[in-house]
Amino acid sequence: MRSVPLAVDLGELRRQNLLGTAVRNRRGPEEPLRIAYAGQINQRKGLSYLFEAVDSLIGLGQIHIQLYGTDHLGMLPSLARDFPNIVVNHRPRLPQSELWLALARDHLFAFPTLLDGFGNALAEAAAIGLPSIVTDRCGAPDLGLIPTAAVLVPAQDSRAIAAAIEGFYTDENRRLAFAAEATKIMSRGRSWDEYGADAVTFVRGLS
Protein backbone atom coordinates (compact mmCIF):
# COMPACT_ATOMS: atom_id res chain seq x y z
CA MET A 1 0.00 0.00 0.00
CA ARG A 2 1.36 3.42 -0.96
CA SER A 3 1.90 6.08 1.70
CA VAL A 4 3.26 9.61 1.97
CA PRO A 5 5.81 9.89 4.80
CA LEU A 6 5.68 13.09 6.83
CA ALA A 7 8.39 15.71 6.45
CA VAL A 8 9.82 18.75 8.19
CA ASP A 9 9.25 22.36 7.20
CA LEU A 10 12.92 22.84 6.28
CA GLY A 11 12.19 26.12 4.51
CA GLU A 12 10.71 27.70 7.62
CA LEU A 13 13.52 26.37 9.82
CA ARG A 14 16.02 27.96 7.45
CA ARG A 15 14.09 31.24 7.35
CA GLN A 16 14.19 31.35 11.15
CA ASN A 17 17.87 30.32 11.15
CA LEU A 18 17.04 27.30 13.32
CA LEU A 19 18.22 24.44 11.13
CA GLY A 20 21.01 22.81 13.14
CA THR A 21 20.97 25.52 15.83
CA ALA A 22 21.28 23.04 18.71
CA VAL A 23 24.52 21.67 17.25
CA ARG A 24 26.22 24.85 18.45
CA ASN A 25 24.80 24.47 21.95
CA ARG A 26 27.78 22.94 23.75
CA ARG A 27 26.90 21.99 27.31
CA GLY A 28 29.21 23.41 29.97
CA PRO A 29 30.67 21.15 32.67
CA GLU A 30 28.42 22.65 35.36
CA GLU A 31 25.34 22.99 33.16
CA PRO A 32 22.40 20.57 33.59
CA LEU A 33 21.66 18.21 30.73
CA ARG A 34 18.27 19.33 29.39
CA ILE A 35 16.24 16.47 27.95
CA ALA A 36 13.28 17.60 25.85
CA TYR A 37 10.02 15.85 25.08
CA ALA A 38 7.30 17.37 22.89
CA GLY A 39 3.82 15.95 22.51
CA GLN A 40 0.85 14.81 24.53
CA ILE A 41 1.67 14.02 28.14
CA ASN A 42 0.32 10.57 28.87
CA GLN A 43 1.53 7.05 29.52
CA ARG A 44 1.09 5.96 25.90
CA LYS A 45 4.11 8.15 25.25
CA GLY A 46 6.09 6.16 27.84
CA LEU A 47 6.92 9.16 30.00
CA SER A 48 7.05 7.22 33.27
CA TYR A 49 9.99 5.23 31.86
CA LEU A 50 11.85 8.43 31.05
CA PHE A 51 11.27 9.66 34.59
CA GLU A 52 12.42 6.32 36.04
CA ALA A 53 15.58 6.55 33.95
CA VAL A 54 16.41 10.09 35.04
CA ASP A 55 15.62 9.27 38.67
CA SER A 56 18.14 6.41 38.59
CA LEU A 57 20.82 8.89 37.45
CA ILE A 58 20.36 11.44 40.25
CA GLY A 59 23.86 10.69 41.54
CA LEU A 60 25.41 11.30 38.11
CA GLY A 61 24.70 15.02 38.03
CA GLN A 62 22.03 17.54 37.10
CA ILE A 63 19.52 16.34 34.52
CA HIS A 64 16.39 18.38 33.80
CA ILE A 65 13.34 17.23 31.87
CA GLN A 66 11.74 19.79 29.55
CA LEU A 67 8.14 18.92 28.70
CA TYR A 68 6.36 20.69 25.86
CA GLY A 69 2.75 19.61 25.52
CA THR A 70 -0.68 19.41 27.10
CA ASP A 71 -1.46 17.25 30.12
CA HIS A 72 -5.13 16.56 29.46
CA LEU A 73 -5.16 13.44 31.64
CA GLY A 74 -3.41 15.03 34.62
CA MET A 75 -0.31 12.83 34.59
CA LEU A 76 2.15 15.46 35.81
CA PRO A 77 0.98 15.60 39.45
CA SER A 78 1.48 11.85 39.84
CA LEU A 79 4.92 12.05 38.21
CA ALA A 80 5.86 14.87 40.56
CA ARG A 81 4.71 12.80 43.52
CA ASP A 82 6.55 9.65 42.42
CA PHE A 83 9.75 11.44 41.36
CA PRO A 84 10.15 14.44 43.68
CA ASN A 85 13.88 14.83 43.03
CA ILE A 86 13.58 15.43 39.28
CA VAL A 87 13.59 19.00 37.99
CA VAL A 88 10.78 19.35 35.44
CA ASN A 89 10.01 22.41 33.33
CA HIS A 90 6.58 22.21 31.70
CA ARG A 91 5.31 24.50 28.96
CA PRO A 92 1.84 23.35 27.89
CA ARG A 93 1.08 25.45 24.83
CA LEU A 94 3.62 26.92 22.44
CA PRO A 95 3.28 28.18 18.87
CA GLN A 96 5.41 26.15 16.48
CA SER A 97 8.13 28.78 16.14
CA GLU A 98 8.43 29.15 19.93
CA LEU A 99 8.64 25.39 20.36
CA TRP A 100 11.51 25.27 17.87
CA LEU A 101 13.31 28.06 19.71
CA ALA A 102 12.88 26.21 23.01
CA LEU A 103 14.18 22.95 21.54
CA ALA A 104 17.21 24.76 20.16
CA ARG A 105 18.26 25.54 23.75
CA ASP A 106 18.02 21.91 24.91
CA HIS A 107 20.61 19.14 24.61
CA LEU A 108 18.77 15.92 23.93
CA PHE A 109 15.37 14.77 22.69
CA ALA A 110 13.60 11.79 24.26
CA PHE A 111 10.74 9.95 22.59
CA PRO A 112 10.03 6.91 24.80
CA THR A 113 6.68 6.18 23.18
CA LEU A 114 4.91 2.86 23.53
CA LEU A 115 2.88 3.25 20.36
CA ASP A 116 3.26 5.81 17.56
CA GLY A 117 2.98 5.55 13.81
CA PHE A 118 5.37 8.46 13.33
CA GLY A 119 6.61 11.17 15.66
CA ASN A 120 6.91 14.41 13.71
CA ALA A 121 8.31 16.21 16.75
CA LEU A 122 11.22 13.77 16.56
CA ALA A 123 11.94 14.82 12.97
CA GLU A 124 11.75 18.51 13.90
CA ALA A 125 14.04 18.04 16.90
CA ALA A 126 16.59 16.25 14.72
CA ALA A 127 16.48 19.00 12.11
CA ILE A 128 17.11 21.57 14.85
CA GLY A 129 20.14 19.51 15.85
CA LEU A 130 19.11 17.41 18.84
CA PRO A 131 20.33 13.84 19.18
CA SER A 132 17.53 11.52 20.27
CA ILE A 133 16.74 8.56 22.45
CA VAL A 134 13.83 6.70 20.88
CA THR A 135 11.97 3.43 21.15
CA ASP A 136 11.29 0.99 18.36
CA ARG A 137 7.64 2.09 18.30
CA CYS A 138 8.04 5.21 16.14
CA GLY A 139 9.55 6.34 12.86
CA ALA A 140 13.19 6.92 13.82
CA PRO A 141 14.54 4.10 11.64
CA ASP A 142 12.48 5.43 8.71
CA LEU A 143 14.16 8.82 9.13
CA GLY A 144 17.61 7.24 8.96
CA LEU A 145 18.61 8.52 12.40
CA ILE A 146 19.73 5.13 13.74
CA PRO A 147 22.53 4.59 14.75
CA THR A 148 24.51 7.80 14.19
CA ALA A 149 21.99 10.46 15.25
CA ALA A 150 19.73 8.60 17.69
CA VAL A 151 19.95 5.73 20.15
CA LEU A 152 17.27 3.06 19.79
CA VAL A 153 16.00 1.49 23.02
CA PRO A 154 13.29 -1.09 23.69
CA ALA A 155 9.92 0.29 24.75
CA GLN A 156 9.21 0.18 28.51
CA ASP A 157 12.91 -0.18 29.34
CA SER A 158 13.99 2.54 31.75
CA ARG A 159 17.41 0.94 32.23
CA ALA A 160 18.17 1.20 28.52
CA ILE A 161 16.99 4.82 28.50
CA ALA A 162 19.21 5.56 31.52
CA ALA A 163 22.24 3.98 29.83
CA ALA A 164 21.66 6.09 26.72
CA ILE A 165 21.29 9.29 28.77
CA GLU A 166 24.44 8.50 30.74
CA GLY A 167 26.37 8.01 27.51
CA PHE A 168 25.46 11.49 26.33
CA TYR A 169 25.90 13.07 29.77
CA THR A 170 29.45 11.79 30.22
CA ASP A 171 30.70 12.41 26.67
CA GLU A 172 29.82 15.85 25.31
CA ASN A 173 31.84 15.34 22.14
CA ARG A 174 29.79 12.22 21.36
CA ARG A 175 26.56 14.16 21.95
CA LEU A 176 27.69 16.91 19.59
CA ALA A 177 28.69 14.36 16.94
CA PHE A 178 25.19 12.84 17.11
CA ALA A 179 23.72 16.36 16.93
CA ALA A 180 25.68 17.24 13.80
CA GLU A 181 24.68 13.97 12.15
CA ALA A 182 21.01 14.55 13.00
CA THR A 183 21.03 17.90 11.23
CA LYS A 184 22.90 16.52 8.22
CA ILE A 185 20.45 13.64 7.81
CA MET A 186 17.36 15.82 8.12
CA SER A 187 18.65 18.68 5.94
CA ARG A 188 18.98 16.36 2.96
CA GLY A 189 15.56 14.85 3.54
CA ARG A 190 12.15 15.76 2.21
CA SER A 191 10.89 19.31 2.71
CA TRP A 192 7.37 20.33 3.72
CA ASP A 193 6.74 21.55 0.17
CA GLU A 194 7.77 18.17 -1.22
CA TYR A 195 5.46 16.47 1.25
CA GLY A 196 2.57 18.67 0.10
CA ALA A 197 3.22 17.89 -3.56
CA ASP A 198 3.44 14.16 -2.83
CA ALA A 199 0.21 14.28 -0.81
CA VAL A 200 -1.63 15.99 -3.67
CA THR A 201 -0.35 13.41 -6.14
CA PHE A 202 -1.36 10.60 -3.81
CA VAL A 203 -4.91 11.93 -3.36
CA ARG A 204 -5.33 12.47 -7.09
CA GLY A 205 -4.25 8.88 -7.66
CA LEU A 206 -7.14 7.64 -5.50
CA SER A 207 -9.76 9.03 -7.89
KOLFIMI-837270 format. One record per residue (C-alpha): x, y, z. Coordinates in steps of 0.1 Angstrom, whole numbers, padded with zeros to 4 digits, always signed. Layout:
N
XYZ
...
***
This chain:
207
+0000+0000+0000
+0014+0034-0010
+0019+0061+0017
+0033+0096+0020
+0058+0099+0048
+0057+0131+0068
+0084+0157+0065
+0098+0188+0082
+0093+0224+0072
+0129+0228+0063
+0122+0261+0045
+0107+0277+0076
+0135+0264+0098
+0160+0280+0074
+0141+0312+0073
+0142+0313+0111
+0179+0303+0111
+0170+0273+0133
+0182+0244+0111
+0210+0228+0131
+0210+0255+0158
+0213+0230+0187
+0245+0217+0173
+0262+0248+0185
+0248+0245+0220
+0278+0229+0237
+0269+0220+0273
+0292+0234+0300
+0307+0211+0327
+0284+0227+0354
+0253+0230+0332
+0224+0206+0336
+0217+0182+0307
+0183+0193+0294
+0162+0165+0279
+0133+0176+0258
+0100+0159+0251
+0073+0174+0229
+0038+0160+0225
+0009+0148+0245
+0017+0140+0281
+0003+0106+0289
+0015+0070+0295
+0011+0060+0259
+0041+0082+0253
+0061+0062+0278
+0069+0092+0300
+0071+0072+0333
+0100+0052+0319
+0119+0084+0310
+0113+0097+0346
+0124+0063+0360
+0156+0066+0340
+0164+0101+0350
+0156+0093+0387
+0181+0064+0386
+0208+0089+0375
+0204+0114+0402
+0239+0107+0415
+0254+0113+0381
+0247+0150+0380
+0220+0175+0371
+0195+0163+0345
+0164+0184+0338
+0133+0172+0319
+0117+0198+0295
+0081+0189+0287
+0064+0207+0259
+0027+0196+0255
-0007+0194+0271
-0015+0172+0301
-0051+0166+0295
-0052+0134+0316
-0034+0150+0346
-0003+0128+0346
+0021+0155+0358
+0010+0156+0395
+0015+0118+0398
+0049+0120+0382
+0059+0149+0406
+0047+0128+0435
+0065+0097+0424
+0097+0114+0414
+0101+0144+0437
+0139+0148+0430
+0136+0154+0393
+0136+0190+0380
+0108+0194+0354
+0100+0224+0333
+0066+0222+0317
+0053+0245+0290
+0018+0234+0279
+0011+0254+0248
+0036+0269+0224
+0033+0282+0189
+0054+0261+0165
+0081+0288+0161
+0084+0292+0199
+0086+0254+0204
+0115+0253+0179
+0133+0281+0197
+0129+0262+0230
+0142+0229+0215
+0172+0248+0202
+0183+0255+0237
+0180+0219+0249
+0206+0191+0246
+0188+0159+0239
+0154+0148+0227
+0136+0118+0243
+0107+0099+0226
+0100+0069+0248
+0067+0062+0232
+0049+0029+0235
+0029+0033+0204
+0033+0058+0176
+0030+0056+0138
+0054+0085+0133
+0066+0112+0157
+0069+0144+0137
+0083+0162+0167
+0112+0138+0166
+0119+0148+0130
+0117+0185+0139
+0140+0180+0169
+0166+0162+0147
+0165+0190+0121
+0171+0216+0149
+0201+0195+0159
+0191+0174+0188
+0203+0138+0192
+0175+0115+0203
+0167+0086+0224
+0138+0067+0209
+0120+0034+0212
+0113+0010+0184
+0076+0021+0183
+0080+0052+0161
+0095+0063+0129
+0132+0069+0138
+0145+0041+0116
+0125+0054+0087
+0142+0088+0091
+0176+0072+0090
+0186+0085+0124
+0197+0051+0137
+0225+0046+0147
+0245+0078+0142
+0220+0105+0152
+0197+0086+0177
+0199+0057+0202
+0173+0031+0198
+0160+0015+0230
+0133-0011+0237
+0099+0003+0248
+0092+0002+0285
+0129-0002+0293
+0140+0025+0318
+0174+0009+0322
+0182+0012+0285
+0170+0048+0285
+0192+0056+0315
+0222+0040+0298
+0217+0061+0267
+0213+0093+0288
+0244+0085+0307
+0264+0080+0275
+0255+0115+0263
+0259+0131+0298
+0294+0118+0302
+0307+0124+0267
+0298+0159+0253
+0318+0153+0221
+0298+0122+0214
+0266+0142+0220
+0277+0169+0196
+0287+0144+0169
+0252+0128+0171
+0237+0164+0169
+0257+0172+0138
+0247+0140+0122
+0210+0145+0130
+0210+0179+0112
+0229+0165+0082
+0205+0136+0078
+0174+0158+0081
+0187+0187+0059
+0190+0164+0030
+0156+0148+0035
+0121+0158+0022
+0109+0193+0027
+0074+0203+0037
+0067+0215+0002
+0078+0182-0012
+0055+0165+0013
+0026+0187+0001
+0032+0179-0036
+0034+0142-0028
+0002+0143-0008
-0016+0160-0037
-0003+0134-0061
-0014+0106-0038
-0049+0119-0034
-0053+0125-0071
-0042+0089-0077
-0071+0076-0055
-0098+0090-0079
***
